[in-house]
Amino acid sequence: MKPITYAQPPVELPLRTDPEPGPVAGCGVCAALAAERREARLRGDRSTVSDCNVELRNHPHPKGAA
C-alpha cells in the first residue's frame, strides 16, 4: 500500500454536550466532587471542572442508589 503524501483535511470531532453529572444523594464522595467542581468553576479552572465531571460520571454506586 502506498503511503499518502499529500495533505488531508483535519478530522473534526463533535463537541461533547452531555449534561453535567449530578452527585448521588447520600454519597460523600459525590458531594465532595460536586463541591470541588463548584469551587473550580468559580476560580475559572475548567480543567478541574472537567476532571470532577469524569470522576462523578465514573464513580461506582450500588444498584438502586438514588
PDB file with SEQRES, HELIX, SHEET and CRYST1 records, atoms N, CA, C and O in Angstrom:
SEQRES   1 A   66  MET LYS PRO ILE THR TYR ALA GLN PRO PRO VAL GLU LEU          
SEQRES   2 A   66  PRO LEU ARG THR ASP PRO GLU PRO GLY PRO VAL ALA GLY          
SEQRES   3 A   66  CYS GLY VAL CYS ALA ALA LEU ALA ALA GLU ARG ARG GLU          
SEQRES   4 A   66  ALA ARG LEU ARG GLY ASP ARG SER THR VAL SER ASP CYS          
SEQRES   5 A   66  ASN VAL GLU LEU ARG ASN HIS PRO HIS PRO LYS GLY ALA          
SEQRES   6 A   66  ALA                                                          
HELIX    1 AA1 GLY A   28  ARG A   43  1                                  16    
HELIX    2 AA2 ARG A   46  ASN A   58  1                                  13    
CRYST1    1.000    1.000    1.000  90.00  90.00  90.00 P 1           1          
ATOM      1  N   MET A   1       0.848  -1.180   0.000  1.00  0.00           N  
ATOM      2  CA  MET A   1       0.000   0.000   0.000  1.00  0.00           C  
ATOM      3  C   MET A   1       0.892   1.240   0.000  1.00  0.00           C  
ATOM      4  O   MET A   1       1.842   1.337   0.777  1.00  0.00           O  
ATOM      5  N   LYS A   2       0.584   2.147  -0.848  1.00  0.00           N  
ATOM      6  CA  LYS A   2       1.374   3.358  -0.995  1.00  0.00           C  
ATOM      7  C   LYS A   2       0.969   4.393   0.073  1.00  0.00           C  
ATOM      8  O   LYS A   2      -0.221   4.662   0.239  1.00  0.00           O  
ATOM      9  N   PRO A   3       1.945   4.977   0.802  1.00  0.00           N  
ATOM     10  CA  PRO A   3       1.587   5.973   1.824  1.00  0.00           C  
ATOM     11  C   PRO A   3       1.040   7.248   1.186  1.00  0.00           C  
ATOM     12  O   PRO A   3       1.380   7.597   0.056  1.00  0.00           O  
ATOM     13  N   ILE A   4       0.190   7.927   1.939  1.00  0.00           N  
ATOM     14  CA  ILE A   4      -0.382   9.199   1.488  1.00  0.00           C  
ATOM     15  C   ILE A   4       0.691  10.275   1.641  1.00  0.00           C  
ATOM     16  O   ILE A   4       1.286  10.416   2.709  1.00  0.00           O  
ATOM     17  N   THR A   5       0.933  11.027   0.580  1.00  0.00           N  
ATOM     18  CA  THR A   5       1.985  12.048   0.619  1.00  0.00           C  
ATOM     19  C   THR A   5       1.438  13.445   0.385  1.00  0.00           C  
ATOM     20  O   THR A   5       2.187  14.365   0.057  1.00  0.00           O  
ATOM     21  N   TYR A   6       0.152  13.602   0.550  1.00  0.00           N  
ATOM     22  CA  TYR A   6      -0.463  14.915   0.374  1.00  0.00           C  
ATOM     23  C   TYR A   6      -1.299  15.247   1.610  1.00  0.00           C  
ATOM     24  O   TYR A   6      -1.649  14.362   2.391  1.00  0.00           O  
ATOM     25  N   ALA A   7      -1.604  16.500   1.771  1.00  0.00           N  
ATOM     26  CA  ALA A   7      -2.344  16.958   2.955  1.00  0.00           C  
ATOM     27  C   ALA A   7      -3.751  16.377   2.979  1.00  0.00           C  
ATOM     28  O   ALA A   7      -4.410  16.266   1.945  1.00  0.00           O  
ATOM     29  N   GLN A   8      -4.191  16.016   4.147  1.00  0.00           N  
ATOM     30  CA  GLN A   8      -5.543  15.511   4.368  1.00  0.00           C  
ATOM     31  C   GLN A   8      -6.336  16.586   5.113  1.00  0.00           C  
ATOM     32  O   GLN A   8      -5.749  17.358   5.871  1.00  0.00           O  
ATOM     33  N   PRO A   9      -7.640  16.654   4.917  1.00  0.00           N  
ATOM     34  CA  PRO A   9      -8.417  17.607   5.713  1.00  0.00           C  
ATOM     35  C   PRO A   9      -8.391  17.189   7.189  1.00  0.00           C  
ATOM     36  O   PRO A   9      -8.248  16.003   7.486  1.00  0.00           O  
ATOM     37  N   PRO A  10      -8.524  18.135   8.106  1.00  0.00           N  
ATOM     38  CA  PRO A  10      -8.484  17.793   9.531  1.00  0.00           C  
ATOM     39  C   PRO A  10      -9.692  16.947   9.927  1.00  0.00           C  
ATOM     40  O   PRO A  10     -10.767  17.054   9.337  1.00  0.00           O  
ATOM     41  N   VAL A  11      -9.491  16.119  10.924  1.00  0.00           N  
ATOM     42  CA  VAL A  11     -10.579  15.327  11.486  1.00  0.00           C  
ATOM     43  C   VAL A  11     -11.355  16.228  12.429  1.00  0.00           C  
ATOM     44  O   VAL A  11     -10.767  16.866  13.301  1.00  0.00           O  
ATOM     45  N   GLU A  12     -12.646  16.286  12.266  1.00  0.00           N  
ATOM     46  CA  GLU A  12     -13.485  17.111  13.148  1.00  0.00           C  
ATOM     47  C   GLU A  12     -14.249  16.208  14.100  1.00  0.00           C  
ATOM     48  O   GLU A  12     -15.034  15.360  13.676  1.00  0.00           O  
ATOM     49  N   LEU A  13     -14.014  16.398  15.388  1.00  0.00           N  
ATOM     50  CA  LEU A  13     -14.705  15.624  16.407  1.00  0.00           C  
ATOM     51  C   LEU A  13     -15.851  16.449  16.975  1.00  0.00           C  
ATOM     52  O   LEU A  13     -15.719  17.662  17.133  1.00  0.00           O  
ATOM     53  N   PRO A  14     -16.968  15.810  17.281  1.00  0.00           N  
ATOM     54  CA  PRO A  14     -18.093  16.569  17.823  1.00  0.00           C  
ATOM     55  C   PRO A  14     -17.807  17.037  19.242  1.00  0.00           C  
ATOM     56  O   PRO A  14     -17.111  16.363  20.001  1.00  0.00           O  
ATOM     57  N   LEU A  15     -18.346  18.188  19.589  1.00  0.00           N  
ATOM     58  CA  LEU A  15     -18.224  18.716  20.935  1.00  0.00           C  
ATOM     59  C   LEU A  15     -19.153  17.927  21.845  1.00  0.00           C  
ATOM     60  O   LEU A  15     -20.325  17.731  21.523  1.00  0.00           O  
ATOM     61  N   ARG A  16     -18.637  17.478  22.971  1.00  0.00           N  
ATOM     62  CA  ARG A  16     -19.466  16.705  23.910  1.00  0.00           C  
ATOM     63  C   ARG A  16     -20.439  17.654  24.596  1.00  0.00           C  
ATOM     64  O   ARG A  16     -20.033  18.635  25.219  1.00  0.00           O  
ATOM     65  N   THR A  17     -21.715  17.356  24.476  1.00  0.00           N  
ATOM     66  CA  THR A  17     -22.735  18.239  25.038  1.00  0.00           C  
ATOM     67  C   THR A  17     -23.609  17.523  26.066  1.00  0.00           C  
ATOM     68  O   THR A  17     -24.732  17.947  26.336  1.00  0.00           O  
ATOM     69  N   ASP A  18     -23.085  16.429  26.640  1.00  0.00           N  
ATOM     70  CA  ASP A  18     -23.838  15.724  27.680  1.00  0.00           C  
ATOM     71  C   ASP A  18     -24.044  16.662  28.863  1.00  0.00           C  
ATOM     72  O   ASP A  18     -23.182  17.490  29.158  1.00  0.00           O  
ATOM     73  N   PRO A  19     -25.176  16.537  29.536  1.00  0.00           N  
ATOM     74  CA  PRO A  19     -25.344  17.351  30.746  1.00  0.00           C  
ATOM     75  C   PRO A  19     -24.336  16.914  31.811  1.00  0.00           C  
ATOM     76  O   PRO A  19     -23.905  15.761  31.844  1.00  0.00           O  
ATOM     77  N   GLU A  20     -23.976  17.850  32.671  1.00  0.00           N  
ATOM     78  CA  GLU A  20     -23.041  17.515  33.744  1.00  0.00           C  
ATOM     79  C   GLU A  20     -23.672  16.491  34.670  1.00  0.00           C  
ATOM     80  O   GLU A  20     -24.867  16.566  34.960  1.00  0.00           O  
ATOM     81  N   PRO A  21     -22.880  15.534  35.136  1.00  0.00           N  
ATOM     82  CA  PRO A  21     -23.422  14.562  36.081  1.00  0.00           C  
ATOM     83  C   PRO A  21     -23.674  15.216  37.433  1.00  0.00           C  
ATOM     84  O   PRO A  21     -22.926  16.097  37.857  1.00  0.00           O  
ATOM     85  N   GLY A  22     -24.716  14.783  38.095  1.00  0.00           N  
ATOM     86  CA  GLY A  22     -25.020  15.297  39.422  1.00  0.00           C  
ATOM     87  C   GLY A  22     -24.568  14.314  40.480  1.00  0.00           C  
ATOM     88  O   GLY A  22     -24.394  13.129  40.193  1.00  0.00           O  
ATOM     89  N   PRO A  23     -24.378  14.786  41.694  1.00  0.00           N  
ATOM     90  CA  PRO A  23     -23.987  13.882  42.774  1.00  0.00           C  
ATOM     91  C   PRO A  23     -25.147  12.986  43.181  1.00  0.00           C  
ATOM     92  O   PRO A  23     -26.307  13.396  43.121  1.00  0.00           O  
ATOM     93  N   VAL A  24     -24.832  11.759  43.597  1.00  0.00           N  
ATOM     94  CA  VAL A  24     -25.852  10.841  44.102  1.00  0.00           C  
ATOM     95  C   VAL A  24     -26.139  11.218  45.545  1.00  0.00           C  
ATOM     96  O   VAL A  24     -25.220  11.395  46.345  1.00  0.00           O  
ATOM     97  N   ALA A  25     -27.418  11.341  45.872  1.00  0.00           N  
ATOM     98  CA  ALA A  25     -27.821  11.729  47.231  1.00  0.00           C  
ATOM     99  C   ALA A  25     -27.259  10.753  48.263  1.00  0.00           C  
ATOM    100  O   ALA A  25     -27.357   9.537  48.100  1.00  0.00           O  
ATOM    101  N   GLY A  26     -26.677  11.295  49.312  1.00  0.00           N  
ATOM    102  CA  GLY A  26     -26.163  10.482  50.402  1.00  0.00           C  
ATOM    103  C   GLY A  26     -24.752   9.955  50.193  1.00  0.00           C  
ATOM    104  O   GLY A  26     -24.225   9.265  51.066  1.00  0.00           O  
ATOM    105  N   CYS A  27     -24.127  10.260  49.062  1.00  0.00           N  
ATOM    106  CA  CYS A  27     -22.758   9.784  48.788  1.00  0.00           C  
ATOM    107  C   CYS A  27     -21.784  10.916  49.113  1.00  0.00           C  
ATOM    108  O   CYS A  27     -21.815  11.975  48.487  1.00  0.00           O  
ATOM    109  N   GLY A  28     -20.929  10.678  50.090  1.00  0.00           N  
ATOM    110  CA  GLY A  28     -19.961  11.691  50.496  1.00  0.00           C  
ATOM    111  C   GLY A  28     -18.931  11.999  49.422  1.00  0.00           C  
ATOM    112  O   GLY A  28     -18.505  13.145  49.280  1.00  0.00           O  
ATOM    113  N   VAL A  29     -18.528  10.984  48.663  1.00  0.00           N  
ATOM    114  CA  VAL A  29     -17.553  11.196  47.588  1.00  0.00           C  
ATOM    115  C   VAL A  29     -18.152  12.104  46.523  1.00  0.00           C  
ATOM    116  O   VAL A  29     -17.504  13.041  46.059  1.00  0.00           O  
ATOM    117  N   CYS A  30     -19.395  11.819  46.140  1.00  0.00           N  
ATOM    118  CA  CYS A  30     -20.071  12.643  45.130  1.00  0.00           C  
ATOM    119  C   CYS A  30     -20.234  14.082  45.621  1.00  0.00           C  
ATOM    120  O   CYS A  30     -20.031  15.032  44.865  1.00  0.00           O  
ATOM    121  N   ALA A  31     -20.600  14.232  46.884  1.00  0.00           N  
ATOM    122  CA  ALA A  31     -20.784  15.574  47.439  1.00  0.00           C  
ATOM    123  C   ALA A  31     -19.468  16.347  47.423  1.00  0.00           C  
ATOM    124  O   ALA A  31     -19.449  17.535  47.100  1.00  0.00           O  
ATOM    125  N   ALA A  32     -18.365  15.675  47.773  1.00  0.00           N  
ATOM    126  CA  ALA A  32     -17.051  16.334  47.774  1.00  0.00           C  
ATOM    127  C   ALA A  32     -16.637  16.720  46.356  1.00  0.00           C  
ATOM    128  O   ALA A  32     -16.100  17.806  46.141  1.00  0.00           O  
ATOM    129  N   LEU A  33     -16.885  15.832  45.386  1.00  0.00           N  
ATOM    130  CA  LEU A  33     -16.547  16.143  43.998  1.00  0.00           C  
ATOM    131  C   LEU A  33     -17.387  17.300  43.466  1.00  0.00           C  
ATOM    132  O   LEU A  33     -16.881  18.144  42.727  1.00  0.00           O  
ATOM    133  N   ALA A  34     -18.659  17.344  43.834  1.00  0.00           N  
ATOM    134  CA  ALA A  34     -19.526  18.437  43.388  1.00  0.00           C  
ATOM    135  C   ALA A  34     -19.056  19.765  43.988  1.00  0.00           C  
ATOM    136  O   ALA A  34     -19.074  20.792  43.310  1.00  0.00           O  
ATOM    137  N   ALA A  35     -18.634  19.748  45.260  1.00  0.00           N  
ATOM    138  CA  ALA A  35     -18.126  20.967  45.901  1.00  0.00           C  
ATOM    139  C   ALA A  35     -16.814  21.414  45.251  1.00  0.00           C  
ATOM    140  O   ALA A  35     -16.604  22.605  45.020  1.00  0.00           O  
ATOM    141  N   GLU A  36     -15.936  20.453  44.959  1.00  0.00           N  
ATOM    142  CA  GLU A  36     -14.665  20.782  44.298  1.00  0.00           C  
ATOM    143  C   GLU A  36     -14.925  21.364  42.907  1.00  0.00           C  
ATOM    144  O   GLU A  36     -14.262  22.312  42.487  1.00  0.00           O  
ATOM    145  N   ARG A  37     -15.901  20.783  42.199  1.00  0.00           N  
ATOM    146  CA  ARG A  37     -16.245  21.282  40.862  1.00  0.00           C  
ATOM    147  C   ARG A  37     -16.774  22.712  40.946  1.00  0.00           C  
ATOM    148  O   ARG A  37     -16.407  23.561  40.133  1.00  0.00           O  
ATOM    149  N   ARG A  38     -17.633  22.977  41.926  1.00  0.00           N  
ATOM    150  CA  ARG A  38     -18.211  24.310  42.095  1.00  0.00           C  
ATOM    151  C   ARG A  38     -17.111  25.346  42.373  1.00  0.00           C  
ATOM    152  O   ARG A  38     -17.110  26.430  41.790  1.00  0.00           O  
ATOM    153  N   GLU A  39     -16.175  25.000  43.270  1.00  0.00           N  
ATOM    154  CA  GLU A  39     -15.075  25.918  43.599  1.00  0.00           C  
ATOM    155  C   GLU A  39     -14.161  26.132  42.392  1.00  0.00           C  
ATOM    156  O   GLU A  39     -13.706  27.248  42.146  1.00  0.00           O  
ATOM    157  N   ALA A  40     -13.895  25.067  41.644  1.00  0.00           N  
ATOM    158  CA  ALA A  40     -13.045  25.185  40.454  1.00  0.00           C  
ATOM    159  C   ALA A  40     -13.699  26.090  39.417  1.00  0.00           C  
ATOM    160  O   ALA A  40     -13.025  26.891  38.769  1.00  0.00           O  
ATOM    161  N   ARG A  41     -15.012  25.961  39.264  1.00  0.00           N  
ATOM    162  CA  ARG A  41     -15.723  26.807  38.298  1.00  0.00           C  
ATOM    163  C   ARG A  41     -15.623  28.276  38.708  1.00  0.00           C  
ATOM    164  O   ARG A  41     -15.458  29.146  37.853  1.00  0.00           O  
ATOM    165  N   LEU A  42     -15.720  28.557  40.007  1.00  0.00           N  
ATOM    166  CA  LEU A  42     -15.614  29.935  40.489  1.00  0.00           C  
ATOM    167  C   LEU A  42     -14.211  30.507  40.240  1.00  0.00           C  
ATOM    168  O   LEU A  42     -14.061  31.707  40.012  1.00  0.00           O  
ATOM    169  N   ARG A  43     -13.191  29.651  40.285  1.00  0.00           N  
ATOM    170  CA  ARG A  43     -11.808  30.080  40.021  1.00  0.00           C  
ATOM    171  C   ARG A  43     -11.515  30.174  38.533  1.00  0.00           C  
ATOM    172  O   ARG A  43     -10.488  30.720  38.131  1.00  0.00           O  
ATOM    173  N   GLY A  44     -12.418  29.641  37.715  1.00  0.00           N  
ATOM    174  CA  GLY A  44     -12.184  29.617  36.272  1.00  0.00           C  
ATOM    175  C   GLY A  44     -11.295  28.462  35.848  1.00  0.00           C  
ATOM    176  O   GLY A  44     -10.719  28.494  34.761  1.00  0.00           O  
ATOM    177  N   ASP A  45     -11.173  27.443  36.688  1.00  0.00           N  
ATOM    178  CA  ASP A  45     -10.329  26.279  36.426  1.00  0.00           C  
ATOM    179  C   ASP A  45     -11.148  25.206  35.717  1.00  0.00           C  
ATOM    180  O   ASP A  45     -11.649  24.274  36.346  1.00  0.00           O  
ATOM    181  N   ARG A  46     -11.276  25.349  34.404  1.00  0.00           N  
ATOM    182  CA  ARG A  46     -12.138  24.455  33.633  1.00  0.00           C  
ATOM    183  C   ARG A  46     -11.566  23.046  33.530  1.00  0.00           C  
ATOM    184  O   ARG A  46     -12.318  22.091  33.335  1.00  0.00           O  
ATOM    185  N   SER A  47     -10.261  22.901  33.657  1.00  0.00           N  
ATOM    186  CA  SER A  47      -9.654  21.582  33.631  1.00  0.00           C  
ATOM    187  C   SER A  47     -10.112  20.753  34.832  1.00  0.00           C  
ATOM    188  O   SER A  47     -10.468  19.584  34.678  1.00  0.00           O  
ATOM    189  N   THR A  48     -10.105  21.347  36.016  1.00  0.00           N  
ATOM    190  CA  THR A  48     -10.556  20.647  37.215  1.00  0.00           C  
ATOM    191  C   THR A  48     -12.049  20.384  37.151  1.00  0.00           C  
ATOM    192  O   THR A  48     -12.508  19.340  37.614  1.00  0.00           O  
ATOM    193  N   VAL A  49     -12.821  21.309  36.587  1.00  0.00           N  
ATOM    194  CA  VAL A  49     -14.259  21.085  36.406  1.00  0.00           C  
ATOM    195  C   VAL A  49     -14.473  19.830  35.563  1.00  0.00           C  
ATOM    196  O   VAL A  49     -15.299  18.980  35.896  1.00  0.00           O  
ATOM    197  N   SER A  50     -13.731  19.725  34.481  1.00  0.00           N  
ATOM    198  CA  SER A  50     -13.834  18.554  33.609  1.00  0.00           C  
ATOM    199  C   SER A  50     -13.414  17.279  34.337  1.00  0.00           C  
ATOM    200  O   SER A  50     -14.067  16.243  34.208  1.00  0.00           O  
ATOM    201  N   ASP A  51     -12.323  17.353  35.100  1.00  0.00           N  
ATOM    202  CA  ASP A  51     -11.858  16.188  35.857  1.00  0.00           C  
ATOM    203  C   ASP A  51     -12.920  15.724  36.853  1.00  0.00           C  
ATOM    204  O   ASP A  51     -13.158  14.525  36.996  1.00  0.00           O  
ATOM    205  N   CYS A  52     -13.553  16.666  37.537  1.00  0.00           N  
ATOM    206  CA  CYS A  52     -14.602  16.315  38.501  1.00  0.00           C  
ATOM    207  C   CYS A  52     -15.796  15.672  37.793  1.00  0.00           C  
ATOM    208  O   CYS A  52     -16.394  14.730  38.312  1.00  0.00           O  
ATOM    209  N   ASN A  53     -16.141  16.182  36.608  1.00  0.00           N  
ATOM    210  CA  ASN A  53     -17.242  15.581  35.853  1.00  0.00           C  
ATOM    211  C   ASN A  53     -16.939  14.131  35.492  1.00  0.00           C  
ATOM    212  O   ASN A  53     -17.813  13.268  35.578  1.00  0.00           O  
ATOM    213  N   VAL A  54     -15.701  13.867  35.089  1.00  0.00           N  
ATOM    214  CA  VAL A  54     -15.306  12.492  34.750  1.00  0.00           C  
ATOM    215  C   VAL A  54     -15.397  11.613  35.991  1.00  0.00           C  
ATOM    216  O   VAL A  54     -15.932  10.505  35.927  1.00  0.00           O  
ATOM    217  N   GLU A  55     -14.883  12.094  37.115  1.00  0.00           N  
ATOM    218  CA  GLU A  55     -14.927  11.315  38.356  1.00  0.00           C  
ATOM    219  C   GLU A  55     -16.372  11.052  38.792  1.00  0.00           C  
ATOM    220  O   GLU A  55     -16.700   9.937  39.198  1.00  0.00           O  
ATOM    221  N   LEU A  56     -17.229  12.061  38.711  1.00  0.00           N  
ATOM    222  CA  LEU A  56     -18.634  11.868  39.077  1.00  0.00           C  
ATOM    223  C   LEU A  56     -19.313  10.859  38.152  1.00  0.00           C  
ATOM    224  O   LEU A  56     -20.091  10.017  38.602  1.00  0.00           O  
ATOM    225  N   ARG A  57     -19.016  10.950  36.875  1.00  0.00           N  
ATOM    226  CA  ARG A  57     -19.642  10.057  35.890  1.00  0.00           C  
ATOM    227  C   ARG A  57     -19.196   8.613  36.116  1.00  0.00           C  
ATOM    228  O   ARG A  57     -19.981   7.686  35.916  1.00  0.00           O  
ATOM    229  N   ASN A  58     -17.946   8.415  36.531  1.00  0.00           N  
ATOM    230  CA  ASN A  58     -17.395   7.058  36.664  1.00  0.00           C  
ATOM    231  C   ASN A  58     -17.427   6.508  38.069  1.00  0.00           C  
ATOM    232  O   ASN A  58     -17.058   5.351  38.274  1.00  0.00           O  
ATOM    233  N   HIS A  59     -17.858   7.294  39.056  1.00  0.00           N  
ATOM    234  CA  HIS A  59     -17.877   6.848  40.452  1.00  0.00           C  
ATOM    235  C   HIS A  59     -18.906   5.731  40.627  1.00  0.00           C  
ATOM    236  O   HIS A  59     -20.080   5.916  40.306  1.00  0.00           O  
ATOM    237  N   PRO A  60     -18.473   4.570  41.137  1.00  0.00           N  
ATOM    238  CA  PRO A  60     -19.402   3.433  41.262  1.00  0.00           C  
ATOM    239  C   PRO A  60     -20.371   3.598  42.439  1.00  0.00           C  
ATOM    240  O   PRO A  60     -20.016   4.123  43.494  1.00  0.00           O  
ATOM    241  N   HIS A  61     -21.580   3.140  42.224  1.00  0.00           N  
ATOM    242  CA  HIS A  61     -22.595   3.104  43.287  1.00  0.00           C  
ATOM    243  C   HIS A  61     -23.329   1.770  43.191  1.00  0.00           C  
ATOM    244  O   HIS A  61     -23.454   1.211  42.102  1.00  0.00           O  
ATOM    245  N   PRO A  62     -23.811   1.259  44.312  1.00  0.00           N  
ATOM    246  CA  PRO A  62     -24.578   0.011  44.259  1.00  0.00           C  
ATOM    247  C   PRO A  62     -25.881   0.228  43.467  1.00  0.00           C  
ATOM    248  O   PRO A  62     -26.407   1.339  43.406  1.00  0.00           O  
ATOM    249  N   LYS A  63     -26.374  -0.831  42.878  1.00  0.00           N  
ATOM    250  CA  LYS A  63     -27.642  -0.729  42.141  1.00  0.00           C  
ATOM    251  C   LYS A  63     -28.739  -0.259  43.083  1.00  0.00           C  
ATOM    252  O   LYS A  63     -28.809  -0.674  44.240  1.00  0.00           O  
ATOM    253  N   GLY A  64     -29.588   0.611  42.566  1.00  0.00           N  
ATOM    254  CA  GLY A  64     -30.689   1.123  43.350  1.00  0.00           C  
ATOM    255  C   GLY A  64     -30.349   2.379  44.137  1.00  0.00           C  
ATOM    256  O   GLY A  64     -31.211   2.931  44.821  1.00  0.00           O  
ATOM    257  N   ALA A  65     -29.112   2.837  44.051  1.00  0.00           N  
ATOM    258  CA  ALA A  65     -28.750   4.080  44.748  1.00  0.00           C  
ATOM    259  C   ALA A  65     -29.427   5.249  44.054  1.00  0.00           C  
ATOM    260  O   ALA A  65     -29.525   5.291  42.827  1.00  0.00           O  
ATOM    261  N   ALA A  66     -29.884   6.180  44.839  1.00  0.00           N  
ATOM    262  CA  ALA A  66     -30.585   7.337  44.283  1.00  0.00           C  
ATOM    263  C   ALA A  66     -29.583   8.150  43.553  1.00  0.00           C  
ATOM    264  O   ALA A  66     -29.924   9.189  42.988  1.00  0.00           O  
TER     265      ALA A  66                                                      
END                                                                             
